[in-house]
Amino acid sequence: MIIIREAIESDVPQIREVFLAVYGKDYSHPQYYDPKLLKKMVFADDTLLLVAKDTDKKKIMGTASVLLEMGAHADLVGEFGRLAVHPDARGMGIGKLLMEGRLERVRDRLQLAIADCRVVHPLAQKIAASHGFATVGFLPMKLLLARRESLLLMVQYFGDAFKLRRNNPRIIPEVYHLAALAMQNCGLECDAVVDDETSAYPYDSNFELDELTTKGYTTLLHFQRGRVRKREIFGPIRLHYGLFKLRVQQSNYLLAYTNGQIAGAIGFTLDRVEKTARIFELIGLTNRPVRFLLTEFERHCREQWNIEYLEVDISAYAPQMQRTLLELGYFPAAYIPAMVFHRVERLDGIRMVRLLVPADTTGMELIPEAHPITDMILQFFVERQVNPQIAEAIPKIALFKGLNNGQIKLLASRCTLQTYTPQEQIFTQGGLGEEIYLLLTGKVKICNNDSSTCIGSVGEGECLGEMSLLTQAPHSATAIAQTQVEAAVLKHRDINELARLRPDIGVIIYCNLAQGLGQKLNRSTKH
């Protein structure tokens, strides 16, 4: 007979055995292997730890937990932690019993339950879905076990969570479809207001960078703007928790200085074992250091701390921060309605993720209801990863002249790389033009239809096929690779979509296209 009960101190050795049997010796969360930390979870008021015990064998066959206090991240939010069933006991319904046991004990203590389910097998997803959890996101490559694994983010609401929710969040267009689907999954009407006019925070490099010490702590506490009154970033810890607790939780701040005075800071937590980082707070005397701090944090993660996965939870009512993170390579990975309790209401949150390694989606097993959101999110991470060769060559391309780094990354992420051998046709006269070709290397000759007469040439850093973008007419000539050619290919539909969603990018592109066409026409008439 299997019974579900709360763990006691004498259960600790067997709980440890369950985790070892399920995850092996190299699990990235060592607290589940450490008897002292497991014992602390047994007695802690902010953790619910359950076990499934076989009364006949007098042996614990499974365990599951709930982290009941998420700190400054939110009030009445609990994280449903690892549910582990011993391999010898699978197929006995123990996972279902543990989930029921957790829900029974937390219904009156939470308004929102969050569960991260592994996608290498569908068991945890099925259990969560069958107990009322809804899919709201997909976190690619977040978990590090034998290799990096992705997680499905699922939620369930209790009590007055939706009655306290602030309506009409303001989100950028790139977040809208995810928000609409997540709200639908949670039984809500989509009431989001699309903001396609707010620009990102500007970049200002006139700062010096340093790490937080006791010297700067008091000064930061006096900076209220962005930290309390207008919170744009949410996290499980806050500056006022004190330096000791920050250090214990592997948290720190990078400070931006100007003229010897602190202008702002970014708070973050690092997990060196799992190679993940999380931004939990952004403090500024003004908005000037915002983008500088975000940029420097990402650079430190990549160059100094060997981080592979970055995430940040931001307000769904802060389109400027959403736009800034998107330009810095973060993509929306989850939309969580009523995620954070702030003052007297619950705010929707958006989890945005930055991958510093290629996304690997092999070996996933998803429940059917998870596919729509997962497919949508993966489109960002798989199809829009910037090819390093394209990113390196972009500054040489006249089409991108005048774009800042964030805009360049966004546009370059839409490109694919193509190679053409000498004498290979790239497109033909009269053919339908649906793409622009940005020459990274090599030379292309422009000929009449029978290829007998060369009427011009295009070299590295120039474009092909841009006339068809402006006129929607078929190609007026044939393009043939004169040497080995590598080109970044950009589809018209992607350019038009970007121009619609980001008028700032569209204006620059079309101005550059017009100038480039004029220069090529001048060369062809002189030829």
Backbone hydrogen bonds, N-H to C=O, Kabsch-Sander energy under -0.5 kcal/mol:
donor,donor_aa,acceptor,acceptor_aa,energy
3,I,1,M,-0.5
3,I,53,K,-2.2
5,R,3,I,-0.5
5,R,51,V,-2.0
7,A,49,L,-3.2
11,D,8,I,-2.1
12,V,9,E,-1.5
14,Q,11,D,-0.6
15,I,11,D,-2.4
16,R,12,V,-2.3
17,E,13,P,-1.6
18,V,14,Q,-1.9
19,F,15,I,-1.9
20,L,16,R,-2.2
21,A,17,E,-2.3
22,V,18,V,-2.0
23,Y,19,F,-2.9
24,G,20,L,-1.6
27,Y,24,G,-0.6
32,Y,29,H,-1.8
33,Y,30,P,-2.0
34,D,30,P,-1.1
38,L,34,D,-2.6
39,K,35,P,-2.2
40,K,36,K,-1.9
41,M,37,L,-2.0
42,V,38,L,-1.7
43,F,39,K,-1.5
44,A,40,K,-1.9
47,T,44,A,-0.9
48,L,66,V,-2.8
49,L,47,T,-0.6
50,L,48,L,-0.5
50,L,64,A,-3.2
51,V,5,R,-2.7
52,A,62,G,-2.7
53,K,3,I,-2.6
53,K,51,V,-0.6
54,D,59,K,-3.1
55,T,1,M,-3.0
55,T,53,K,-0.9
58,K,54,D,-1.6
59,K,54,D,-1.5
61,M,52,A,-3.1
62,G,52,A,-1.0
63,T,84,A,-2.5
64,A,50,L,-1.7
66,V,48,L,-2.1
67,L,79,E,-2.8
68,L,46,D,-2.4
68,L,66,V,-0.8
69,E,46,D,-0.9
70,M,68,L,-0.6
73,H,70,M,-1.7
74,A,71,G,-0.9
78,G,112,L,-2.6
79,E,67,L,-2.1
80,F,78,G,-0.6
80,F,114,I,-3.2
81,G,65,S,-1.6
81,G,79,E,-0.9
84,A,63,T,-2.8
84,A,82,R,-0.6
86,H,61,M,-3.0
89,A,86,H,-2.7
90,R,87,P,-0.9
92,M,89,A,-1.1
97,L,93,G,-1.9
98,L,94,I,-2.5
99,M,95,G,-2.1
100,E,96,K,-2.4
101,G,97,L,-2.2
102,R,98,L,-2.1
103,L,99,M,-2.4
104,E,100,E,-2.3
105,R,101,G,-1.3
106,V,102,R,-1.2
107,R,103,L,-1.4
109,R,106,V,-1.8
110,L,106,V,-1.4
111,Q,76,L,-3.2
112,L,76,L,-1.8
113,A,156,Q,-3.0
114,I,78,G,-2.7
115,A,154,M,-3.1
116,D,80,F,-0.7
117,C,115,A,-0.6
117,C,152,L,-2.9
119,V,150,S,-1.2
126,K,122,P,-2.8
127,I,123,L,-2.4
128,A,124,A,-2.3
129,A,125,Q,-2.9
130,S,126,K,-2.4
131,H,127,I,-0.7
131,H,128,A,-1.0
132,G,129,A,-1.5
133,F,128,A,-2.3
134,A,155,V,-3.2
136,V,153,L,-2.6
137,G,153,L,-1.4
138,F,333,A,-2.7
139,L,151,L,-3.1
142,K,139,L,-1.1
143,L,149,E,-2.1
145,L,143,L,-0.6
145,L,147,R,-2.1
149,E,143,L,-3.9
151,L,139,L,-2.0
152,L,117,C,-3.3
153,L,137,G,-2.4
153,L,151,L,-0.5
154,M,115,A,-2.8
154,M,152,L,-0.6
155,V,134,A,-2.5
156,Q,113,A,-1.9
158,F,111,Q,-2.2
161,A,158,F,-1.4
164,L,160,D,-1.7
165,R,162,F,-0.7
166,R,346,R,-2.9
170,R,316,A,-0.8
171,I,169,P,-0.6
171,I,193,V,-2.2
175,V,172,I,-1.9
176,Y,172,I,-0.8
176,Y,173,P,-0.7
177,H,173,P,-0.6
179,A,175,V,-2.6
180,A,176,Y,-2.9
181,L,177,H,-2.0
182,A,178,L,-2.7
183,M,179,A,-2.7
184,Q,180,A,-2.1
185,N,181,L,-2.4
186,C,182,A,-1.4
187,G,184,Q,-1.6
188,L,183,M,-3.2
191,D,189,E,-0.7
193,V,169,P,-3.4
194,V,192,A,-0.5
195,D,171,I,-3.2
196,D,194,V,-0.7
201,Y,320,Q,-0.5
207,F,205,S,-2.1
208,E,257,Y,-2.5
210,D,255,L,-1.7
212,L,253,Y,-2.1
216,G,213,T,-0.9
217,Y,213,T,-0.8
218,T,214,T,-0.6
220,L,216,G,-1.9
221,L,217,Y,-1.7
222,H,218,T,-0.9
222,H,219,T,-0.9
223,F,220,L,-1.6
224,Q,222,H,-1.1
227,R,224,Q,-1.8
228,V,224,Q,-2.2
229,R,224,Q,-0.8
231,R,228,V,-0.6
232,E,226,G,-0.7
234,F,313,D,-2.9
241,Y,238,R,-1.8
242,G,239,L,-1.8
246,L,242,G,-2.0
247,R,243,L,-2.4
248,V,244,F,-2.3
249,Q,245,K,-2.0
250,Q,247,R,-1.7
251,S,246,L,-3.2
252,N,268,F,-2.4
254,L,266,I,-2.1
255,L,210,D,-4.1
256,A,264,G,-2.8
257,Y,208,E,-3.2
257,Y,255,L,-0.5
258,T,261,Q,-2.8
261,Q,258,T,-1.8
263,A,256,A,-3.6
264,G,256,A,-1.2
265,A,283,I,-2.8
266,I,254,L,-2.2
267,G,281,E,-3.1
268,F,252,N,-2.6
269,T,278,R,-2.4
270,L,250,Q,-2.0
271,D,276,T,-2.8
272,R,270,L,-0.6
275,K,271,D,-1.5
276,T,271,D,-1.6
277,A,309,Y,-2.2
278,R,269,T,-2.3
279,I,311,E,-2.0
280,F,267,G,-2.1
281,E,267,G,-1.3
283,I,265,A,-3.1
284,G,225,R,-1.1
285,L,263,A,-2.7
286,T,263,A,-0.6
290,V,287,N,-1.4
291,R,202,P,-0.5
293,L,289,P,-2.7
294,L,290,V,-2.1
295,T,291,R,-2.5
296,E,292,F,-2.6
297,F,293,L,-2.4
298,E,294,L,-2.0
299,R,295,T,-2.0
300,H,296,E,-2.5
301,C,297,F,-2.4
302,R,298,E,-2.1
303,E,299,R,-3.0
304,Q,300,H,-2.3
305,W,300,H,-2.2
307,I,301,C,-2.6
308,E,275,K,-2.8
309,Y,275,K,-1.6
310,L,354,R,-2.4
311,E,277,A,-1.7
312,V,352,M,-1.9
313,D,234,F,-0.7
313,D,279,I,-0.6
314,I,312,V,-0.6
314,I,350,I,-2.8
315,S,232,E,-2.4
316,A,348,D,-2.0
318,A,315,S,-1.2
322,Q,318,A,-1.9
323,R,319,P,-2.6
324,T,320,Q,-2.1
325,L,321,M,-2.5
326,L,322,Q,-2.1
327,E,323,R,-2.1
328,L,324,T,-1.2
329,G,326,L,-1.5
330,Y,325,L,-2.7
331,F,353,V,-2.7
333,A,351,R,-3.3
334,A,351,R,-1.4
335,Y,136,V,-2.2
336,I,349,G,-2.9
339,M,336,I,-0.9
339,M,347,L,-1.2
340,V,347,L,-2.2
342,H,340,V,-0.7
342,H,345,E,-3.2
344,V,342,H,-0.9
345,E,342,H,-1.7
346,R,164,L,-2.7
347,L,340,V,-3.4
349,G,336,I,-2.4
350,I,314,I,-2.6
351,R,334,A,-2.3
352,M,312,V,-2.8
352,M,350,I,-0.6
353,V,331,F,-2.7
354,R,310,L,-2.5
356,L,308,E,-2.6
357,V,308,E,-0.5
361,T,359,A,-0.5
364,M,361,T,-0.6
365,E,119,V,-3.7
370,A,367,I,-2.0
371,H,367,I,-0.6
371,H,368,P,-1.3
374,T,370,A,-2.2
375,D,371,H,-3.1
376,M,372,P,-1.7
377,I,373,I,-2.3
378,L,374,T,-2.7
379,Q,375,D,-1.3
380,F,376,M,-0.7
380,F,377,I,-0.9
381,F,377,I,-1.4
382,V,378,L,-3.3
383,E,378,L,-0.7
383,E,379,Q,-0.8
384,R,380,F,-0.8
385,Q,382,V,-0.7
387,N,385,Q,-0.5
391,A,387,N,-2.7
392,E,388,P,-2.2
393,A,389,Q,-1.4
394,I,390,I,-1.7
396,K,393,A,-1.8
397,I,393,A,-0.5
397,I,394,I,-2.2
398,A,396,K,-0.5
398,A,461,G,-2.0
400,F,397,I,-1.4
401,K,398,A,-1.6
403,L,400,F,-2.1
408,I,404,N,-2.6
409,K,405,N,-2.3
410,L,406,G,-2.0
411,L,407,Q,-2.3
412,A,408,I,-3.3
413,S,409,K,-1.8
414,R,411,L,-1.5
415,C,412,A,-1.7
416,T,489,V,-1.8
418,Q,487,A,-2.8
420,Y,485,V,-2.9
423,Q,481,A,-3.7
424,E,421,T,-2.1
426,I,479,A,-3.0
427,F,479,A,-1.0
430,G,475,H,-3.3
431,G,428,T,-2.1
434,E,432,L,-0.7
436,I,490,L,-2.7
437,Y,464,L,-2.6
438,L,436,I,-0.5
438,L,488,A,-2.9
439,L,437,Y,-0.7
439,L,462,E,-2.5
440,L,486,E,-2.7
441,T,486,E,-1.6
444,V,458,V,-2.9
445,K,480,I,-2.7
446,I,456,G,-2.9
447,C,445,K,-0.5
447,C,478,T,-2.9
448,N,453,T,-1.7
451,S,448,N,-1.8
455,I,446,I,-3.1
455,I,453,T,-0.5
456,G,446,I,-1.0
458,V,444,V,-3.0
461,G,439,L,-3.0
462,E,459,G,-1.7
464,L,437,Y,-2.1
469,L,465,G,-0.6
469,L,466,E,-0.5
470,L,466,E,-1.4
471,T,467,M,-2.5
472,Q,468,S,-2.0
475,H,431,G,-2.7
478,T,447,C,-2.7
479,A,427,F,-2.4
480,I,445,K,-2.5
480,I,478,T,-0.5
481,A,424,E,-2.7
482,Q,443,K,-2.5
483,T,443,K,-1.5
485,V,420,Y,-2.8
486,E,441,T,-1.5
487,A,418,Q,-2.9
488,A,438,L,-2.6
489,V,416,T,-3.3
489,V,487,A,-0.6
490,L,436,I,-2.7
492,H,434,E,-2.8
495,I,491,K,-1.8
496,N,492,H,-2.9
497,E,493,R,-2.0
498,L,494,D,-2.3
499,A,495,I,-2.7
500,R,496,N,-1.7
501,L,497,E,-2.7
502,R,498,L,-3.7
505,I,502,R,-1.1
506,G,502,R,-2.1
507,V,503,P,-2.5
508,I,504,D,-1.0
509,I,505,I,-2.4
510,Y,506,G,-2.4
511,C,507,V,-1.9
512,N,508,I,-2.5
513,L,509,I,-2.6
514,A,510,Y,-2.2
515,Q,511,C,-2.2
516,G,512,N,-2.5
517,L,513,L,-2.5
518,G,514,A,-2.0
519,Q,515,Q,-2.1
520,K,516,G,-2.2
521,L,517,L,-2.4
522,N,518,G,-2.0
523,R,519,Q,-1.8
524,S,520,K,-2.3
525,T,521,L,-2.0
526,K,522,N,-1.3
527,H,523,R,-1.1
